[in-house]
Amino acid sequence: MLGVVIALAIIVNLATAGLIGSLIPLLIKKFGGDPAIASPLLLTTATDAMGFFVFLGLAELILI
């Protein structure tokens, strides 16, 4: 069951990274900033936070 939790967390994390990774540069460019400078920081922060909470949430739902 732990493998299922990890696999689902990875899938959700990759989908989130794809969505956020395409939206952040567009939003930054819309507001007049340079997407190449700010995007990596925001994308990494959002993906790490989302991955952490998704993993813990799935573990609580499936393992407990």
N, C-alpha and C positions, 0 to 999 in steps of 0.2 A: 504493500500500500504506500510505503514511503516513495517508491519509484514512481507511482502514479501521481503523487503530490508534486514531486520534482518535475516530472514531464509536463504536467498542466501548468505549473508555475513558469516554466521556460516558454511554453507556447504563448501564454498570456503576456509575458514580459517582451517577447519578440514582436508580438502584434502591437503592443503599446509603444515600443521603441520605433516601429515603422510609422505609426500614426503621428506620434509626437515629433519624430525626426523630419517628417514632411511638413508639419504645420508651423513649427518654431521658426524656421528661416523665412517662411512666407509672412508671418506676423511681424517679425523683426524688420523685414524689408518694407512692409506697409507703413510702419512707424518711423521709417527713415534711418534705421541703424544698419550696421554692417553685419549681415548674417554669418559671415565666416568667423567673426570674433566671438560673438555671444552664443551661437548655437551649440557648440560642443559642451560648454559648461552647463547650460540649461538641460540639454538632452541627457547628459550623464546623471545629473541630479534627479531628474524626473524618472528615468529608467531605474536607477538604483532604489529610490524610495518606493516606487510602484512594485518592483520585484520583491522587495523585502516584505511589504505588507500583503501582497498576493500570496507569497509563500506561507507566511504565518497564518493568513486567513484560511487557505486551503488545508493546511495541516490541522487547524482547529476543527474545520468542518468534517474532514475525512478520517483523521486519526483519533480524535477524541469522541 
